[in-house]
Amino acid sequence: MERRGWLHPPSCIQRDNVCPHVISYGQFNDVVRQENRKAVPGNMIVPPYEYLSQSDQWEIAGVRLYGRLIKAGMQDEHSILTFTATRDDFVVGPPSEAYIKMIVSGLEEA
């Protein structure tokens, strides 16, 4: 199923911190694949977890959209991982109406 825009709810927003979701390494790989418009399930494109736990940032070779992985912190001795754009040269424009509605709904719940 192809995801278009901000149709799914955000993870968990609280006033002073975030509430990370615990997912398996394989699930994280699937999320990264999905956000990069790759078939799910599919080959592992995320570096091995042992490798991820040893640094703060990585780039996935050959992934041009969301291929920069970042260790955002630690919780209960586990790495909190996220991903962002691989490139820094995107044209910045105004957010879409759907994006703004999603952010507002998350803030209203917080």
C-alpha positions as CSV (number, residue, x, y, z in Angstrom):
1,M,0.0,0.0,0.0
2,E,1.4,3.4,-1.0
3,R,1.3,6.1,1.6
4,R,0.5,9.6,0.3
5,G,1.4,12.6,2.5
6,W,0.6,12.9,6.2
7,L,-2.4,10.6,6.4
8,H,-1.2,8.6,9.4
9,P,-1.0,9.9,13.0
10,P,2.3,11.0,14.5
11,S,4.0,8.7,17.0
12,C,3.5,10.3,20.4
13,I,3.9,14.0,21.3
14,Q,4.1,15.2,24.9
15,R,4.7,18.7,26.1
16,D,8.4,18.3,27.3
17,N,9.5,15.1,25.6
18,V,8.7,12.5,23.1
19,C,7.4,9.0,23.7
20,P,9.4,6.7,21.4
21,H,7.9,3.5,20.1
22,V,9.8,0.3,20.7
23,I,10.0,-1.6,17.4
24,S,12.3,-4.4,16.2
25,Y,15.3,-3.8,14.0
26,G,13.3,-5.5,11.1
27,Q,10.4,-3.2,11.7
28,F,12.7,-0.1,11.7
29,N,14.2,-1.4,8.4
30,D,10.6,-1.7,6.9
31,V,9.8,1.9,8.0
32,V,12.9,3.2,6.4
33,R,12.2,1.2,3.2
34,Q,8.6,2.5,3.1
35,E,9.6,6.1,3.5
36,N,12.1,5.7,0.7
37,R,9.5,4.3,-1.6
38,K,11.0,0.8,-1.5
39,A,9.0,-2.4,-1.4
40,V,8.1,-3.8,2.1
41,P,9.1,-6.4,3.0
42,G,12.5,-6.3,1.3
43,N,16.2,-6.6,1.8
44,M,17.9,-5.0,4.9
45,I,19.1,-1.5,4.0
46,V,19.6,-0.3,7.6
47,P,23.1,-1.1,8.9
48,P,23.3,-3.9,11.5
49,Y,22.0,-2.8,15.0
50,E,25.4,-3.6,16.6
51,Y,27.0,-1.1,14.2
52,L,24.2,1.5,14.8
53,S,24.8,1.4,18.5
54,Q,28.4,2.4,18.2
55,S,28.0,5.8,16.4
56,D,25.7,8.8,16.3
57,Q,25.0,9.1,12.6
58,W,25.1,7.0,9.4
59,E,24.2,7.3,5.8
60,I,22.7,4.4,3.9
61,A,24.5,3.9,0.6
62,G,22.4,4.5,-2.4
63,V,19.4,6.0,-0.5
64,R,18.9,9.5,-1.7
65,L,15.7,10.6,0.1
66,Y,15.7,9.6,3.8
67,G,19.0,7.8,4.1
68,R,20.6,9.6,7.1
69,L,20.1,7.7,10.3
70,I,20.6,9.5,13.6
71,K,20.9,8.3,17.2
72,A,18.6,10.8,19.0
73,G,19.5,9.5,22.4
74,M,19.3,6.5,24.7
75,Q,16.5,5.0,26.9
76,D,16.8,2.0,29.1
77,E,20.3,1.2,27.6
78,H,18.7,1.1,24.1
79,S,19.5,3.5,21.2
80,I,16.7,5.8,20.1
81,L,17.1,5.9,16.3
82,T,15.4,8.1,13.7
83,F,16.1,9.1,10.1
84,T,16.0,12.2,8.1
85,A,16.9,13.6,4.6
86,T,20.1,12.4,3.1
87,R,20.6,15.6,1.1
88,D,20.8,19.2,2.4
89,D,19.8,20.9,-0.8
90,F,16.0,20.5,-0.8
91,V,14.0,23.5,-1.9
92,V,12.1,24.7,1.2
93,G,8.5,25.7,0.7
94,P,5.4,26.1,2.8
95,P,4.0,23.1,4.5
96,S,1.0,21.4,3.0
97,E,-2.5,21.8,4.6
98,A,-2.5,18.1,5.5
99,Y,0.8,18.4,7.3
100,I,-0.4,21.4,9.3
101,K,-3.6,19.6,10.3
102,M,-1.6,16.6,11.5
103,I,0.7,18.7,13.6
104,V,-2.2,20.7,15.1
105,S,-4.0,17.5,16.0
106,G,-0.9,16.2,17.8
107,L,-0.5,19.4,19.7
108,E,-4.1,19.4,20.7
109,E,-3.7,15.9,22.2
110,A,-0.6,17.0,24.1
